[in-house]
Amino acid sequence: MRIIPAIDIIDGKCVRLSKGDYDTKKIYNESPLEVAKQFEDAGIQYLHMVDLDGAKAKHIVNYKVLEQVASKTNLKIDFGGGLKSDEDLHIAFESGAKQITGGSIAVKNPEIFTKWIQKYGSQRIILGADAMDEKIAISGWQEESNEELIPFIQKYQQKGIEYVICTDIAKDGMLEGPSFDLYEKILKTCGHNLKLIASGGISTFDELPKLKELGCEGVIIGKAIYENRISLKQLEKLL
């Protein structure tokens, strides 16, 4: 199972929110690059970077931060937040993203998102399936859609999607543990070919083996690292 730390960006700084609420913003570091280098020094190879300004603005904003981290580390970066157009996607890949995550776009403009899967392939396009009560939430989680989580994932599996990041919004940033039952349900229903990346609520090191056992392909860890609930030393040993 891949360990994927998260860097969320507002105004070029490394922040975390609780349940996607921008009013709960806490700045952890003025320099995302410094944080990324710490991850790399611990033997971590992957990074999940979210442009929270982009999610709000509905177009890519913090691509300079992406470019800086991509050019000054060897981390394989998956980038998301506000990618809505072919131009946004082009900028993200040009700035050094190895993969991109599309969430709102997959709900609001399935034609474009499907075209991206066909053009770039399932290795580079990740479906962001963020849910509240098993309904997909969009626009930086400011809106709930009518899409049911599991049918939504299955629909895109038929279009070639392999990687899915699923965040249970109720858990995100709360340090109360991830949605084990939800991930088990998704993997049972959608099949173990699905590369499911768990995200949201990770609070202790002991939760990681459980997610691996369920069959998660990766796990995104954010606040637990920043609040020293899980140390980089522990992750280094695990890796």
C-alpha positions as a Markdown table, in Angstrom:
| # | Residue | x | y | z |
|---|---|---|---|---|
| 1 | Met | 0.0 | 0.0 | 0.0 |
| 2 | Arg | 1.4 | 3.4 | -1.0 |
| 3 | Ile | 1.8 | 6.0 | 1.7 |
| 4 | Ile | 0.8 | 9.4 | 0.2 |
| 5 | Pro | 1.2 | 12.5 | 2.4 |
| 6 | Ala | -1.0 | 15.5 | 1.6 |
| 7 | Ile | -0.1 | 19.1 | 1.1 |
| 8 | Asp | -3.1 | 21.4 | 0.8 |
| 9 | Ile | -2.4 | 24.9 | -0.5 |
| 10 | Ile | -4.0 | 28.3 | 0.2 |
| 11 | Asp | -2.1 | 31.5 | -0.8 |
| 12 | Gly | 0.9 | 29.4 | -1.5 |
| 13 | Lys | 1.1 | 28.1 | 2.0 |
| 14 | Cys | 0.7 | 24.6 | 3.5 |
| 15 | Val | -2.6 | 24.4 | 5.4 |
| 16 | Arg | -5.2 | 21.9 | 6.6 |
| 17 | Leu | -9.0 | 22.3 | 6.9 |
| 18 | Ser | -11.6 | 20.3 | 8.9 |
| 19 | Lys | -14.4 | 18.8 | 6.9 |
| 20 | Gly | -13.4 | 21.0 | 4.0 |
| 21 | Asp | -14.5 | 24.2 | 5.8 |
| 22 | Tyr | -12.3 | 27.1 | 4.7 |
| 23 | Asp | -13.0 | 28.9 | 8.0 |
| 24 | Thr | -11.1 | 26.2 | 9.9 |
| 25 | Lys | -7.9 | 26.9 | 8.0 |
| 26 | Lys | -4.7 | 26.2 | 10.0 |
| 27 | Ile | -1.4 | 27.2 | 8.4 |
| 28 | Tyr | 1.3 | 24.6 | 9.1 |
| 29 | Asn | 4.1 | 25.9 | 7.0 |
| 30 | Glu | 4.7 | 28.9 | 4.8 |
| 31 | Ser | 6.8 | 26.7 | 2.5 |
| 32 | Pro | 5.2 | 23.7 | 0.9 |
| 33 | Leu | 8.6 | 22.9 | -0.6 |
| 34 | Glu | 10.2 | 22.6 | 2.8 |
| 35 | Val | 7.4 | 20.1 | 3.9 |
| 36 | Ala | 7.8 | 18.1 | 0.7 |
| 37 | Lys | 11.5 | 17.8 | 1.2 |
| 38 | Gln | 10.9 | 16.4 | 4.7 |
| 39 | Phe | 8.6 | 13.8 | 3.2 |
| 40 | Glu | 11.2 | 12.9 | 0.6 |
| 41 | Asp | 14.0 | 12.7 | 3.3 |
| 42 | Ala | 11.8 | 10.1 | 5.1 |
| 43 | Gly | 11.9 | 7.9 | 2.0 |
| 44 | Ile | 8.4 | 8.8 | 0.8 |
| 45 | Gln | 7.9 | 8.8 | -2.9 |
| 46 | Tyr | 4.4 | 10.1 | -3.4 |
| 47 | Leu | 2.6 | 13.3 | -2.7 |
| 48 | His | -1.1 | 14.4 | -2.9 |
| 49 | Met | -1.3 | 18.1 | -3.6 |
| 50 | Val | -4.5 | 20.0 | -3.4 |
| 51 | Asp | -5.0 | 23.5 | -4.7 |
| 52 | Leu | -7.7 | 24.8 | -2.4 |
| 53 | Asp | -7.7 | 28.2 | -4.0 |
| 54 | Gly | -8.2 | 26.5 | -7.3 |
| 55 | Ala | -11.1 | 24.4 | -5.9 |
| 56 | Lys | -12.8 | 27.7 | -4.9 |
| 57 | Ala | -11.9 | 29.6 | -8.1 |
| 58 | Lys | -12.8 | 26.7 | -10.4 |
| 59 | His | -9.5 | 26.9 | -12.2 |
| 60 | Ile | -5.9 | 26.1 | -11.4 |
| 61 | Val | -4.3 | 28.7 | -9.2 |
| 62 | Asn | -1.2 | 27.4 | -7.3 |
| 63 | Tyr | 0.6 | 25.8 | -10.2 |
| 64 | Lys | 3.8 | 27.7 | -9.3 |
| 65 | Val | 4.0 | 25.7 | -6.0 |
| 66 | Leu | 3.4 | 22.5 | -7.9 |
| 67 | Glu | 6.2 | 23.5 | -10.3 |
| 68 | Gln | 8.6 | 24.3 | -7.5 |
| 69 | Val | 8.0 | 21.0 | -5.6 |
| 70 | Ala | 8.1 | 18.9 | -8.8 |
| 71 | Ser | 11.4 | 20.5 | -10.0 |
| 72 | Lys | 13.1 | 20.4 | -6.6 |
| 73 | Thr | 12.1 | 16.9 | -5.3 |
| 74 | Asn | 11.7 | 13.5 | -6.9 |
| 75 | Leu | 8.2 | 13.1 | -5.5 |
| 76 | Lys | 5.5 | 11.7 | -7.8 |
| 77 | Ile | 2.8 | 14.3 | -7.4 |
| 78 | Asp | -0.9 | 13.8 | -7.9 |
| 79 | Phe | -2.5 | 17.2 | -8.2 |
| 80 | Gly | -6.1 | 18.3 | -7.8 |
| 81 | Gly | -8.3 | 21.2 | -7.0 |
| 82 | Gly | -10.2 | 23.3 | -9.6 |
| 83 | Leu | -9.1 | 21.5 | -12.7 |
| 84 | Lys | -12.0 | 22.3 | -15.0 |
| 85 | Ser | -10.6 | 22.7 | -18.5 |
| 86 | Asp | -8.1 | 21.2 | -21.0 |
| 87 | Glu | -6.0 | 24.3 | -20.3 |
| 88 | Asp | -6.0 | 23.6 | -16.5 |
| 89 | Leu | -4.9 | 20.0 | -17.2 |
| 90 | His | -2.2 | 21.1 | -19.6 |
| 91 | Ile | -0.8 | 23.6 | -17.0 |
| 92 | Ala | -0.9 | 20.9 | -14.2 |
| 93 | Phe | 1.0 | 18.3 | -16.3 |
| 94 | Glu | 3.4 | 21.0 | -17.7 |
| 95 | Ser | 4.1 | 22.1 | -14.1 |
| 96 | Gly | 5.2 | 18.6 | -13.2 |
| 97 | Ala | 2.1 | 16.6 | -12.0 |
| 98 | Lys | 2.4 | 12.9 | -12.6 |
| 99 | Gln | -1.3 | 12.3 | -12.1 |
| 100 | Ile | -4.3 | 14.6 | -11.7 |
| 101 | Thr | -7.4 | 14.2 | -9.7 |
| 102 | Gly | -10.8 | 15.3 | -11.1 |
| 103 | Gly | -13.8 | 15.5 | -8.8 |
| 104 | Ser | -16.3 | 18.2 | -9.5 |
| 105 | Ile | -15.5 | 18.0 | -13.3 |
| 106 | Ala | -16.5 | 14.3 | -13.3 |
| 107 | Val | -19.9 | 15.2 | -12.0 |
| 108 | Lys | -20.5 | 18.5 | -13.8 |
| 109 | Asn | -18.8 | 17.8 | -17.1 |
| 110 | Pro | -18.5 | 14.1 | -17.6 |
| 111 | Glu | -17.8 | 14.6 | -21.4 |
| 112 | Ile | -14.6 | 16.5 | -20.7 |
| 113 | Phe | -13.5 | 14.1 | -17.9 |
| 114 | Thr | -14.2 | 11.0 | -20.0 |
| 115 | Lys | -12.1 | 12.6 | -22.8 |
| 116 | Trp | -9.2 | 13.1 | -20.4 |
| 117 | Ile | -9.3 | 9.4 | -19.4 |
| 118 | Gln | -9.2 | 8.5 | -23.1 |
| 119 | Lys | -6.5 | 11.0 | -24.0 |
| 120 | Tyr | -4.1 | 10.6 | -21.0 |
| 121 | Gly | -5.0 | 7.0 | -19.9 |
| 122 | Ser | -6.1 | 5.6 | -16.6 |
| 123 | Gln | -2.5 | 5.7 | -15.1 |
| 124 | Arg | -2.6 | 9.5 | -15.1 |
| 125 | Ile | -6.2 | 10.4 | -14.4 |
| 126 | Ile | -7.6 | 9.8 | -10.9 |
| 127 | Leu | -11.3 | 10.0 | -10.0 |
| 128 | Gly | -12.0 | 12.1 | -6.9 |
| 129 | Ala | -15.0 | 10.6 | -5.2 |
| 130 | Asp | -15.5 | 12.7 | -2.1 |
| 131 | Ala | -18.7 | 11.9 | -0.3 |
| 132 | Met | -21.0 | 12.9 | 2.5 |
| 133 | Asp | -23.5 | 10.2 | 3.5 |
| 134 | Glu | -22.5 | 8.3 | 0.4 |
| 135 | Lys | -23.5 | 11.2 | -1.9 |
| 136 | Ile | -20.8 | 12.8 | -4.0 |
| 137 | Ala | -19.8 | 16.4 | -2.9 |
| 138 | Ile | -18.3 | 18.9 | -5.3 |
| 139 | Ser | -16.7 | 22.4 | -5.6 |
| 140 | Gly | -14.3 | 22.0 | -2.7 |
| 141 | Trp | -17.1 | 20.2 | -0.9 |
| 142 | Gln | -19.3 | 23.4 | -0.9 |
| 143 | Glu | -22.0 | 21.5 | -2.8 |
| 144 | Glu | -23.7 | 18.1 | -2.6 |
| 145 | Ser | -24.7 | 16.5 | -5.8 |
| 146 | Asn | -27.4 | 13.8 | -6.5 |
| 147 | Glu | -24.8 | 11.3 | -7.5 |
| 148 | Glu | -24.6 | 8.2 | -5.3 |
| 149 | Leu | -21.0 | 7.3 | -4.4 |
| 150 | Ile | -20.8 | 3.6 | -5.5 |
| 151 | Pro | -22.8 | 3.9 | -8.8 |
| 152 | Phe | -20.7 | 7.0 | -9.6 |
| 153 | Ile | -17.5 | 5.0 | -9.2 |
| 154 | Gln | -18.9 | 2.1 | -11.2 |
| 155 | Lys | -19.9 | 4.4 | -14.0 |
| 156 | Tyr | -16.4 | 5.6 | -14.4 |
| 157 | Gln | -14.9 | 2.1 | -14.1 |
| 158 | Gln | -16.8 | 1.3 | -17.3 |
| 159 | Lys | -15.0 | 4.3 | -18.9 |
| 160 | Gly | -11.6 | 3.0 | -17.9 |
| 161 | Ile | -10.9 | 4.6 | -14.5 |
| 162 | Glu | -8.6 | 2.5 | -12.2 |
| 163 | Tyr | -7.5 | 5.0 | -9.5 |
| 164 | Val | -10.1 | 6.4 | -7.1 |
| 165 | Ile | -9.5 | 8.7 | -4.2 |
| 166 | Cys | -12.4 | 8.4 | -1.8 |
| 167 | Thr | -12.7 | 10.9 | 1.1 |
| 168 | Asp | -15.5 | 10.6 | 3.6 |
| 169 | Ile | -15.9 | 14.3 | 4.3 |
| 170 | Ala | -17.4 | 13.8 | 7.8 |
| 171 | Lys | -14.1 | 12.3 | 8.8 |
| 172 | Asp | -11.7 | 14.7 | 7.0 |
| 173 | Gly | -9.3 | 16.5 | 9.3 |
| 174 | Met | -11.2 | 15.2 | 12.4 |
| 175 | Leu | -8.5 | 12.7 | 13.5 |
| 176 | Glu | -11.2 | 10.2 | 14.4 |
| 177 | Gly | -10.2 | 7.3 | 12.2 |
| 178 | Pro | -11.1 | 6.5 | 8.5 |
| 179 | Ser | -14.2 | 5.0 | 7.1 |
| 180 | Phe | -13.2 | 1.3 | 7.1 |
| 181 | Asp | -16.8 | 0.1 | 6.5 |
| 182 | Leu | -17.2 | 2.4 | 3.5 |
| 183 | Tyr | -13.9 | 1.3 | 1.9 |
| 184 | Glu | -14.8 | -2.4 | 2.5 |
| 185 | Lys | -18.2 | -1.8 | 0.8 |
| 186 | Ile | -16.6 | 0.0 | -2.2 |
| 187 | Leu | -14.0 | -2.8 | -2.7 |
| 188 | Lys | -16.6 | -5.5 | -2.4 |
| 189 | Thr | -19.0 | -3.8 | -4.8 |
| 190 | Cys | -16.5 | -2.4 | -7.3 |
| 191 | Gly | -14.1 | -5.3 | -7.3 |
| 192 | His | -10.5 | -5.5 | -6.2 |
| 193 | Asn | -9.2 | -4.3 | -9.6 |
| 194 | Leu | -10.1 | -0.9 | -8.3 |
| 195 | Lys | -7.1 | 1.0 | -7.0 |
| 196 | Leu | -8.8 | 2.6 | -4.1 |
| 197 | Ile | -6.9 | 5.3 | -2.2 |
| 198 | Ala | -8.3 | 6.0 | 1.3 |
| 199 | Ser | -8.4 | 9.6 | 2.5 |
| 200 | Gly | -9.8 | 11.4 | 5.5 |
| 201 | Gly | -9.7 | 10.8 | 9.2 |
| 202 | Ile | -6.4 | 8.9 | 9.4 |
| 203 | Ser | -5.4 | 9.4 | 13.0 |
| 204 | Thr | -3.0 | 6.7 | 14.2 |
| 205 | Phe | -0.3 | 4.5 | 12.7 |
| 206 | Asp | -2.3 | 1.3 | 13.6 |
| 207 | Glu | -5.0 | 2.2 | 11.1 |
| 208 | Leu | -2.6 | 1.8 | 8.2 |
| 209 | Pro | -2.3 | -2.1 | 8.3 |
| 210 | Lys | -6.1 | -2.3 | 8.6 |
| 211 | Leu | -6.5 | -0.3 | 5.4 |
| 212 | Lys | -3.9 | -2.4 | 3.7 |
| 213 | Glu | -5.8 | -5.6 | 4.8 |
| 214 | Leu | -9.0 | -4.2 | 3.3 |
| 215 | Gly | -7.3 | -4.0 | -0.1 |
| 216 | Cys | -6.7 | -0.2 | -0.3 |
| 217 | Glu | -4.0 | 0.6 | -2.9 |
| 218 | Gly | -2.9 | 3.8 | -1.1 |
| 219 | Val | -3.6 | 6.0 | 1.8 |
| 220 | Ile | -3.5 | 9.8 | 2.0 |
| 221 | Ile | -2.3 | 11.1 | 5.3 |
| 222 | Gly | -2.7 | 14.8 | 6.2 |
| 223 | Lys | -3.4 | 16.3 | 9.6 |
| 224 | Ala | -2.1 | 13.2 | 11.4 |
| 225 | Ile | 1.4 | 14.0 | 10.2 |
| 226 | Tyr | 1.1 | 17.7 | 10.8 |
| 227 | Glu | -0.2 | 17.2 | 14.4 |
| 228 | Asn | 2.5 | 14.6 | 15.1 |
| 229 | Arg | 0.0 | 11.7 | 15.6 |
| 230 | Ile | 1.9 | 9.7 | 13.0 |
| 231 | Ser | 5.7 | 10.5 | 12.8 |
| 232 | Leu | 7.7 | 10.5 | 9.6 |
| 233 | Lys | 10.1 | 8.1 | 11.5 |
| 234 | Gln | 7.2 | 5.6 | 11.8 |
| 235 | Leu | 6.4 | 5.9 | 8.1 |
| 236 | Glu | 10.1 | 5.6 | 7.2 |
| 237 | Lys | 10.2 | 2.3 | 9.1 |
| 238 | Leu | 7.0 | 1.1 | 7.4 |
| 239 | Leu | 8.5 | 1.9 | 4.0 |
